[in-house]
Amino acid sequence: MYIVDSQVHIWKEETPDRPWTKGARDRMALNGHRLEPFSYEECIRLMNEAGVARALILPPSWEGDRVDYALEACDANPDRFGIMARVPLKKPNEAKAMMRDWKQIPHIKGVRLTFHRPQDRNWMIDGTADWYWPFAEELDVKTMVHAPIWKAELGAIAAKHPKLRIIIDHMGIMARCVDDAIGYWVQETADLCEHPNIYVKVSAVPGYSTQAYPYSNIAKYVREMVDKMGARRCFWGTDLTRLMGHGLTYKDTIEHFTKHMNFTAEELEWIMGRGICECLDWPIKPAKA
């Protein structure tokens, strides 16, 4: 099985010339994130141990909108990493120039937008992000979105921009919702299945259960998402540095889906790697003999 992780963060230590955003450490601790740096070398080692072919690097919000370290990781491991880059939404001209430049960089597979923190939550509805959707559609920039409370708005954007591929993070679940409380958020996201240009990451799943591995109490919600969206539009991912606090290995996160979820072999092929690669126009390379 060709396995692709749809979300990992890598980052360096905070330094005066590489400052983190205000309050970042407190937010990381609140969300159960690992606090020490996570290098691409460590990520590659863990991927090799677990049998993960590729991973998408999502530059973390606490480092601002920079992508330099992600590009360094791709340059060192061009067959193993891709990037969903960040853009300065409040600076449209600068962001547009960056997006035009990125179309010439094969490592950058698209953009990730976040609308879940107090400082950026309202950018979906106050006009800040309005320039982005038509521009991304024009350039065919695939876009991951973390916007738990803006499902209706995402549906309207998908309808207005049918050629724009939108990938919803973490099944659209609000942070720190667990167990059956995630049901509302999952259903709200799954109901967007009528829009063929909307996709979903079934990612960071262990973080939404208070039960022990394999978190059987929330399997039904993952199944609901796949049943409504279809396996071709659902992408496995870990958000690995957040799950490390749960005592999980990378292999555990894979087997959670491949051994403990009620998926067919065909469904797993799409969920575990083929789907995200096709969505991002990221051809799967045949295994070397």
KABEL-V451360 format. One line per field, one symbol per residue. ss: DSSP state (2 for helix, 1 for strand, 0 for the rest). phi: phi as a letter, one per 20 degrees, with the letter a starting at -180 (. if undefined). psi: psi as a letter, one per 20 degrees, with the letter a starting at -180 (. if undefined). A space follows every 50 residues. Layout:
ss = ???
phi = ???
psi = ???
This chain:
ss = 00011111001000100100000222222200000001022222222222 00011110002220000222222222000011111000000222222222 22000001111111000000222200000222222222200111110000 22222222220000011122220000002222222222222222000111 11102222000000022222222222222022211110022222220002 222222220000002222222222222220000000000
phi = .edceebcdcadffcgecfefgmfffffffemffefgcefffffgffffe nefbbeedgfffemdecfffffffffbfedcccdedcegecgffffffff fffedffeercddcccegfcgeffcengefffffffffelefcecdbged ffffffffffcfeeeddefllmefgmfclfffggfffgfgfeffefedcc eedlggfdceeegelffdgffffffffefnffdccfadlgfeegfemeef fgfffgefdddedfffffgfferffffffeldgfeffff
psi = popppioqqqrrqprhjmqrqpjghghgghjjqqhqqorhghggghgghi kpgqqppopqhijbjqjghghgghhhmhihqrporqqnhjmggggggghg ghiiohhoiaqpqpliqhijgihhijigjhhgghghggiloqoppnmhjl ghhhghghhhmiioopopqkjkppqjprciiigghgggghijiioijprp omqkghijqirqpklhijhhhgggghhghqhijppqrglgihihijkqrg hghghhghhjqmqrhgghgggighghghgjlnpppqqq.
